Amino acid sequence: STLSSSSAASDVYKRQVVSTQSTGVGLGILSFFLISFLSVMAQVEVKLFNKWSYDDVTVPDISLQDYIAIKEKEKFRQLLPHTAGKYHARQFRKATCPVVERMVNSLMMYGRNSGKKLKAVRIVKHAFEIVHLSTGNNPIQVLVEAIVNGAPREDSTRVGSAGTVRRQAVDVSPLRRVNQAIYLICTGARESAFRNIKSIAECLADEIVNASKNSGTSYAIKKKDEIERIARGNR
Protein backbone atom coordinates (compact mmCIF):
# COMPACT_ATOMS: atom_id res chain seq x y z
CA SER A 1 0.00 0.00 0.00
CA THR A 2 2.93 2.29 0.75
CA LEU A 3 4.45 1.62 -2.68
CA SER A 4 1.15 2.22 -4.44
CA SER A 5 0.59 5.52 -2.61
CA SER A 6 4.14 6.72 -3.36
CA SER A 7 3.77 5.80 -7.04
CA ALA A 8 0.47 7.63 -7.19
CA ALA A 9 2.06 10.72 -5.59
CA SER A 10 4.94 10.58 -8.08
CA ASP A 11 2.46 10.35 -10.96
CA VAL A 12 0.60 13.42 -9.67
CA TYR A 13 3.91 15.30 -9.34
CA LYS A 14 4.91 14.37 -12.89
CA ARG A 15 1.57 15.53 -14.24
CA GLN A 16 1.94 18.86 -12.39
CA VAL A 17 5.45 19.32 -13.78
CA VAL A 18 4.29 18.54 -17.32
CA SER A 19 1.29 20.88 -17.03
CA THR A 20 3.50 23.65 -15.61
CA GLN A 21 5.98 23.23 -18.44
CA SER A 22 3.24 23.23 -21.07
CA THR A 23 1.69 26.35 -19.48
CA GLY A 24 5.07 28.08 -19.54
CA VAL A 25 5.59 27.14 -23.18
CA GLY A 26 2.09 28.37 -24.01
CA LEU A 27 2.68 31.70 -22.28
CA GLY A 28 6.01 32.07 -24.06
CA ILE A 29 4.40 31.49 -27.45
CA LEU A 30 1.57 33.88 -26.60
CA SER A 31 3.97 36.61 -25.50
CA PHE A 32 6.03 36.11 -28.68
CA PHE A 33 2.99 36.51 -30.92
CA LEU A 34 1.83 39.53 -28.89
CA ILE A 35 5.21 41.26 -29.25
CA SER A 36 5.26 40.47 -32.97
CA PHE A 37 1.74 41.86 -33.40
CA LEU A 38 2.60 45.08 -31.54
CA SER A 39 5.76 45.59 -33.57
CA VAL A 40 3.80 45.15 -36.81
CA MET A 41 1.07 47.54 -35.63
CA ALA A 42 3.72 50.14 -34.73
CA GLN A 43 4.82 50.13 -38.37
CA VAL A 44 1.26 50.43 -39.75
CA GLU A 45 0.04 54.01 -40.21
CA VAL A 46 -3.23 54.74 -38.40
CA LYS A 47 -5.66 56.69 -40.58
CA LEU A 48 -9.00 58.23 -39.69
CA PHE A 49 -11.77 56.01 -41.07
CA ASN A 50 -8.87 54.03 -42.58
CA LYS A 51 -8.61 56.75 -45.22
CA TRP A 52 -7.39 60.15 -43.98
CA SER A 53 -3.77 60.51 -42.85
CA TYR A 54 -2.67 62.53 -39.82
CA ASP A 55 0.94 63.02 -40.94
CA ASP A 56 0.52 66.17 -43.05
CA VAL A 57 -1.94 67.91 -40.68
CA THR A 58 -0.68 71.14 -39.08
CA VAL A 59 -2.24 73.76 -36.78
CA PRO A 60 -1.54 77.21 -38.30
CA ASP A 61 -2.27 79.12 -35.06
CA ILE A 62 0.57 78.59 -32.56
CA SER A 63 -1.64 79.52 -29.60
CA LEU A 64 -4.03 76.62 -30.32
CA GLN A 65 -1.45 73.90 -30.97
CA ASP A 66 -1.66 72.55 -27.40
CA TYR A 67 -5.47 72.48 -27.45
CA ILE A 68 -6.22 70.86 -30.82
CA ALA A 69 -5.29 67.20 -30.31
CA ILE A 70 -4.26 65.84 -33.71
CA LYS A 71 -1.00 63.92 -33.82
CA GLU A 72 1.29 65.08 -31.00
CA LYS A 73 0.76 61.74 -29.24
CA GLU A 74 0.09 58.32 -30.72
CA LYS A 75 -3.23 58.04 -28.86
CA PHE A 76 -4.55 61.12 -30.72
CA ARG A 77 -4.40 59.19 -34.02
CA GLN A 78 -7.73 57.39 -34.28
CA LEU A 79 -9.14 54.85 -36.67
CA LEU A 80 -12.63 55.75 -35.42
CA PRO A 81 -13.49 58.88 -33.37
CA HIS A 82 -14.91 56.89 -30.46
CA THR A 83 -12.60 56.43 -27.44
CA ALA A 84 -15.27 56.35 -24.68
CA GLY A 85 -12.94 58.40 -22.48
CA LYS A 86 -14.04 60.41 -19.41
CA TYR A 87 -12.73 63.75 -20.59
CA HIS A 88 -15.15 65.68 -18.35
CA ALA A 89 -13.80 64.17 -15.11
CA ARG A 90 -10.99 66.70 -14.69
CA GLN A 91 -10.45 70.32 -15.66
CA PHE A 92 -8.63 70.81 -18.99
CA ARG A 93 -8.69 67.08 -19.75
CA LYS A 94 -10.96 67.75 -22.73
CA ALA A 95 -7.92 69.34 -24.41
CA THR A 96 -6.51 65.80 -24.79
CA CYS A 97 -9.64 64.57 -26.56
CA PRO A 98 -8.98 64.13 -30.31
CA VAL A 99 -10.50 67.06 -32.17
CA VAL A 100 -12.58 64.93 -34.57
CA GLU A 101 -14.16 63.15 -31.61
CA ARG A 102 -14.92 66.52 -30.04
CA MET A 103 -16.77 67.44 -33.22
CA VAL A 104 -18.70 64.15 -33.02
CA ASN A 105 -19.60 64.79 -29.37
CA SER A 106 -20.79 68.31 -30.16
CA LEU A 107 -23.20 66.93 -32.77
CA MET A 108 -24.95 64.85 -30.08
CA MET A 109 -26.95 67.81 -28.84
CA TYR A 110 -30.60 68.24 -27.84
CA GLY A 111 -32.70 65.47 -26.38
CA ARG A 112 -33.52 63.34 -29.39
CA ASN A 113 -29.83 63.14 -30.40
CA SER A 114 -28.32 62.48 -26.97
CA GLY A 115 -26.16 59.37 -26.81
CA LYS A 116 -26.42 58.51 -30.52
CA LYS A 117 -22.67 58.59 -31.06
CA LEU A 118 -22.52 56.07 -33.90
CA LYS A 119 -25.03 58.19 -35.79
CA ALA A 120 -22.85 61.28 -35.21
CA VAL A 121 -19.75 59.35 -36.34
CA ARG A 122 -21.52 58.39 -39.55
CA ILE A 123 -22.52 62.03 -40.17
CA VAL A 124 -18.91 63.21 -39.72
CA LYS A 125 -17.64 60.43 -41.98
CA HIS A 126 -20.01 61.44 -44.78
CA ALA A 127 -19.19 65.11 -44.25
CA PHE A 128 -15.47 64.40 -44.59
CA GLU A 129 -16.08 62.59 -47.87
CA ILE A 130 -17.97 65.64 -49.19
CA VAL A 131 -15.23 68.01 -47.97
CA HIS A 132 -12.61 65.98 -49.82
CA LEU A 133 -14.69 65.96 -53.01
CA SER A 134 -15.29 69.72 -52.92
CA THR A 135 -11.78 70.86 -51.92
CA GLY A 136 -9.47 67.98 -52.86
CA ASN A 137 -7.63 68.41 -49.53
CA ASN A 138 -7.32 66.30 -46.41
CA PRO A 139 -10.61 66.92 -44.50
CA ILE A 140 -8.80 66.78 -41.13
CA GLN A 141 -6.66 69.74 -42.22
CA VAL A 142 -9.75 71.58 -43.48
CA LEU A 143 -11.48 71.00 -40.10
CA VAL A 144 -8.45 72.33 -38.19
CA GLU A 145 -8.38 75.48 -40.36
CA ALA A 146 -12.14 75.94 -39.83
CA ILE A 147 -11.68 75.74 -36.04
CA VAL A 148 -8.79 78.23 -36.12
CA ASN A 149 -10.79 80.70 -38.26
CA GLY A 150 -14.06 80.28 -36.38
CA ALA A 151 -12.61 80.88 -32.91
CA PRO A 152 -13.30 84.39 -31.50
CA ARG A 153 -10.19 86.07 -30.06
CA GLU A 154 -11.99 88.73 -28.00
CA ASP A 155 -15.23 88.67 -26.03
CA SER A 156 -17.17 90.73 -23.49
CA THR A 157 -17.84 89.91 -19.83
CA ARG A 158 -19.89 91.51 -17.06
CA VAL A 159 -17.87 93.55 -14.59
CA GLY A 160 -19.15 95.24 -11.43
CA SER A 161 -21.43 94.64 -8.49
CA ALA A 162 -25.23 94.60 -8.43
CA GLY A 163 -25.54 98.38 -8.58
CA THR A 164 -23.25 99.25 -11.47
CA VAL A 165 -22.78 96.57 -14.11
CA ARG A 166 -20.94 97.17 -17.36
CA ARG A 167 -19.44 95.09 -20.14
CA GLN A 168 -15.68 94.79 -20.40
CA ALA A 169 -13.72 93.42 -23.38
CA VAL A 170 -11.40 90.51 -22.49
CA ASP A 171 -9.09 88.14 -24.34
CA VAL A 172 -10.40 84.60 -24.85
CA SER A 173 -8.36 81.66 -23.57
CA PRO A 174 -7.16 79.11 -26.16
CA LEU A 175 -9.31 76.27 -24.79
CA ARG A 176 -12.47 78.36 -24.87
CA ARG A 177 -11.63 79.46 -28.43
CA VAL A 178 -11.56 75.81 -29.54
CA ASN A 179 -14.73 75.02 -27.57
CA GLN A 180 -16.63 77.93 -29.08
CA ALA A 181 -15.44 77.27 -32.63
CA ILE A 182 -16.59 73.62 -32.51
CA TYR A 183 -19.92 74.69 -30.99
CA LEU A 184 -20.52 77.38 -33.63
CA ILE A 185 -19.67 75.05 -36.53
CA CYS A 186 -22.07 72.36 -35.28
CA THR A 187 -24.81 74.90 -34.48
CA GLY A 188 -24.54 76.42 -37.97
CA ALA A 189 -24.78 72.99 -39.59
CA ARG A 190 -27.75 72.04 -37.43
CA GLU A 191 -29.67 75.24 -38.16
CA SER A 192 -29.03 75.12 -41.91
CA ALA A 193 -30.18 71.48 -42.07
CA PHE A 194 -33.49 72.26 -40.33
CA ARG A 195 -36.40 72.15 -42.82
CA ASN A 196 -33.95 71.83 -45.67
CA ILE A 197 -33.69 69.25 -48.43
CA LYS A 198 -29.95 68.95 -47.75
CA SER A 199 -28.81 66.36 -45.22
CA ILE A 200 -26.98 67.23 -42.00
CA ALA A 201 -23.76 65.77 -43.45
CA GLU A 202 -23.94 68.09 -46.47
CA CYS A 203 -24.66 71.11 -44.27
CA LEU A 204 -21.79 70.21 -41.93
CA ALA A 205 -19.42 69.85 -44.89
CA ASP A 206 -20.51 73.25 -46.26
CA GLU A 207 -20.02 74.87 -42.87
CA ILE A 208 -16.53 73.38 -42.43
CA VAL A 209 -15.42 74.39 -45.94
CA ASN A 210 -16.80 77.96 -45.64
CA ALA A 211 -15.25 78.44 -42.20
CA SER A 212 -11.88 77.17 -43.43
CA LYS A 213 -12.01 79.75 -46.24
CA ASN A 214 -13.04 82.52 -43.80
CA SER A 215 -16.16 83.04 -45.89
CA GLY A 216 -18.92 85.37 -44.73
CA THR A 217 -21.55 82.74 -45.59
CA SER A 218 -20.35 80.60 -42.67
CA TYR A 219 -22.45 80.78 -39.50
CA ALA A 220 -19.34 80.40 -37.31
CA ILE A 221 -17.51 83.25 -39.07
CA LYS A 222 -20.55 85.55 -38.82
CA LYS A 223 -20.97 84.86 -35.09
CA LYS A 224 -17.24 85.29 -34.49
CA ASP A 225 -17.24 88.68 -36.24
CA GLU A 226 -20.30 89.75 -34.24
CA ILE A 227 -18.72 88.73 -30.92
CA GLU A 228 -15.46 90.55 -31.72
CA ARG A 229 -17.33 93.67 -32.96
CA ILE A 230 -19.29 93.90 -29.68
CA ALA A 231 -16.07 93.39 -27.71
CA ARG A 232 -14.33 96.21 -29.62
CA GLY A 233 -17.16 98.54 -28.58
CA ASN A 234 -16.69 97.57 -24.92
CA ARG A 235 -12.94 98.23 -24.68
URQUI-V496632 format. One record per backbone hydrogen bond with DSSP energy under -1.0 kcal/mol. CO is the residue of the C=O (numbers start at 0). NH is the residue of the N-H. Records with the same first field share a line. If there is no record, write none. Layout:
CO: NH / NH
//
This chain:
0: 4
1: 5
2: 6
3: 7
4: 8
5: 9
6: 10
7: 11
8: 12
9: 13
10: 14
11: 15
12: 16
13: 17
14: 18
15: 19
16: 20
17: 21
18: 22
19: 23
20: 24
21: 25
22: 26
23: 27
24: 28
25: 29
26: 30
27: 31
28: 32
29: 33
30: 34
31: 35
32: 36
33: 37
34: 38
35: 39
36: 40
37: 41
46: 49
47: 50 / 51
51: 47
53: 56
60: 63
63: 66
68: 98
72: 75
73: 76
78: 48
79: 81
84: 86
85: 88
89: 92
91: 94
92: 95
93: 96
97: 101
98: 102
99: 103
100: 104
101: 105
102: 106
106: 108
109: 112
110: 113
112: 115
114: 116
115: 119
116: 120
117: 121
118: 122
119: 123
120: 124
121: 125
122: 126
123: 127
124: 128
125: 129
126: 130
127: 131
128: 132
129: 133
130: 134
131: 135
137: 141
138: 142
139: 143
140: 144
141: 145
142: 146
143: 147
144: 148
145: 149
152: 171
154: 169
156: 167
158: 165
165: 158
167: 156
169: 154
172: 176
173: 177
174: 178
175: 179
176: 180
177: 181
178: 182
179: 183
180: 184
181: 185
182: 186
183: 187
184: 188
185: 189
186: 190
187: 191
188: 192
192: 195
198: 202
199: 203
200: 204
201: 205
202: 206
203: 207
204: 208
205: 209
206: 210
207: 211
208: 212
209: 214
210: 213
214: 217
217: 221
218: 222
219: 223
220: 224
221: 225
222: 226
223: 227
224: 228
225: 229
226: 230
227: 231
228: 232
231: 234
233: 168
//
